[in-house]
Amino acid sequence: MLSKSLKDYQIVLSSDVHEKDGIGIEVWFEEEILIEIFRDDKKENYTITLFVKSLPLELIEESIQYFKKEIPREFQK
């Protein structure tokens, strides 16, 4: 069963310069990616991808707060 607290998950900082150009975080539980939050410098936008149909709202909210704290908001050109 998934916990509601981000501390029970693995958080991975990720960057991509091929398909997308930017940086973000991935939230993993055991061997499964659950959430990706990404700053796309090419498109100058932010996206959230959920890889699981249903997740606790608290987990999504904490993930967004973690992203805002760890990832610079300015787009890189």
Contacts in CASP RR format, 6 or more apart in sequence:
PFRMAT RR
TARGET T0000
AUTHOR 0000-0000-0000
METHOD contacts of the structure
MODEL  1
MLSKSLKDYQIVLSSDVHEKDGIGIEVWFEEEILIEIFRDDKKENYTITL
FVKSLPLELIEESIQYFKKEIPREFQK
2 29 0 8 1.000
2 34 0 8 1.000
2 55 0 8 1.000
2 56 0 8 1.000
2 59 0 8 1.000
3 9 0 8 1.000
3 56 0 8 1.000
3 59 0 8 1.000
4 56 0 8 1.000
4 58 0 8 1.000
4 59 0 8 1.000
5 58 0 8 1.000
5 59 0 8 1.000
5 62 0 8 1.000
6 27 0 8 1.000
6 59 0 8 1.000
6 62 0 8 1.000
6 63 0 8 1.000
6 66 0 8 1.000
8 29 0 8 1.000
9 27 0 8 1.000
9 28 0 8 1.000
9 29 0 8 1.000
9 34 0 8 1.000
9 59 0 8 1.000
10 27 0 8 1.000
10 28 0 8 1.000
10 29 0 8 1.000
11 25 0 8 1.000
11 26 0 8 1.000
11 27 0 8 1.000
11 28 0 8 1.000
11 66 0 8 1.000
12 25 0 8 1.000
12 26 0 8 1.000
12 28 0 8 1.000
13 23 0 8 1.000
13 24 0 8 1.000
13 25 0 8 1.000
13 70 0 8 1.000
13 71 0 8 1.000
14 23 0 8 1.000
14 24 0 8 1.000
14 25 0 8 1.000
14 26 0 8 1.000
14 36 0 8 1.000
14 38 0 8 1.000
15 22 0 8 1.000
15 23 0 8 1.000
15 24 0 8 1.000
16 22 0 8 1.000
16 23 0 8 1.000
16 38 0 8 1.000
20 38 0 8 1.000
20 40 0 8 1.000
20 42 0 8 1.000
21 40 0 8 1.000
21 41 0 8 1.000
21 42 0 8 1.000
22 38 0 8 1.000
22 39 0 8 1.000
22 40 0 8 1.000
22 41 0 8 1.000
22 42 0 8 1.000
22 76 0 8 1.000
23 38 0 8 1.000
23 39 0 8 1.000
23 41 0 8 1.000
23 71 0 8 1.000
24 36 0 8 1.000
24 37 0 8 1.000
24 38 0 8 1.000
24 39 0 8 1.000
24 67 0 8 1.000
24 71 0 8 1.000
25 35 0 8 1.000
25 36 0 8 1.000
25 37 0 8 1.000
25 63 0 8 1.000
25 66 0 8 1.000
25 67 0 8 1.000
25 70 0 8 1.000
25 71 0 8 1.000
26 33 0 8 1.000
26 35 0 8 1.000
26 36 0 8 1.000
27 33 0 8 1.000
27 34 0 8 1.000
27 35 0 8 1.000
27 36 0 8 1.000
27 59 0 8 1.000
27 63 0 8 1.000
28 34 0 8 1.000
32 51 0 8 1.000
32 52 0 8 1.000
33 51 0 8 1.000
34 50 0 8 1.000
34 51 0 8 1.000
34 52 0 8 1.000
34 55 0 8 1.000
34 59 0 8 1.000
35 48 0 8 1.000
35 49 0 8 1.000
35 50 0 8 1.000
35 51 0 8 1.000
35 55 0 8 1.000
35 59 0 8 1.000
35 60 0 8 1.000
35 63 0 8 1.000
36 47 0 8 1.000
36 48 0 8 1.000
36 49 0 8 1.000
36 51 0 8 1.000
37 46 0 8 1.000
37 47 0 8 1.000
37 48 0 8 1.000
37 49 0 8 1.000
37 63 0 8 1.000
37 64 0 8 1.000
37 67 0 8 1.000
37 71 0 8 1.000
38 46 0 8 1.000
38 47 0 8 1.000
38 48 0 8 1.000
38 49 0 8 1.000
39 46 0 8 1.000
39 71 0 8 1.000
39 72 0 8 1.000
39 73 0 8 1.000
39 75 0 8 1.000
40 46 0 8 1.000
40 47 0 8 1.000
41 75 0 8 1.000
41 76 0 8 1.000
41 77 0 8 1.000
44 75 0 8 1.000
48 60 0 8 1.000
48 64 0 8 1.000
50 60 0 8 1.000
END
